[in-house]
């Protein structure tokens, strides 16, 4: 059931970060990521490696805030 809710949440947005989904579903990112990986593996969603307007190479951003998922 949660997988369907995750997919519907992503479908309502152009793209959504892992952190946004964690806040929305009140889960930590470590619990949410395996479910997202399953949906990616099934071809139901896609993952952006990184969306950032920062342009820095310091890698100091939290990975959950720059890891995005979308449905094409």
N, C-alpha and C positions, 0 to 999 in steps of 0.2 A: 504494500500500500504506500509506503513512504517513497518508493521509487517512482510511482505514478505522480505523487505530489511534487517531487523534485522535477520531474520532466515537465509537468504543467507550469511550475514556477518559472523554469527556464524559457518555456515557450512564450510566456507572456512578456518577455523582455528580449531586447535585441541580443544582449549578452549579460551575464551576471557573474560576479566574482565568487570565489569559494567563500570568502569572508562574509559577503552579503547573505549567502545561503545559510551559513552557519548561524548568523544572527536571526534570520527569518525562522529557521527550523529549531532554534534553540539547542543546537548541537555543537560539539567542538569539531574542528576541521579534521581531526584524526578519525572521527567516527563517520564523517560525511564523505571523505575522499574515496574510500573503497566502494561506496554506492555509486559515486560519479564514475569511477573507473569501470564499473560493471556496465553502466549505461553507454559509456564510450565504446567498450568492447563489443556491445550488442549493436553498435552503429546508430543508437537512438539520439545521442548528443555528440557534440564535438568539443574539443578542448583547445583553447588558445594557449600557447606557451607563455606569453607575456603580453600584456597591453599596458604600456606605460608612456606617459608624456614626459617623463623625467629626462631621458636621454643620458643619464649618468651611467657609469660603468662600475659604480661602487658596490652594487648588489646588497645595499642595506635595507631595501624594502622587504616587508614581510611577504613571504611567498603566497600566503592566502589572499593578500590584497591585490596581487597582480596575476593570479591564476583565474582565468575566465572560461566559462562554458557557454555554448550556444547550440541552437538547433537550426539547421539549414533547411 
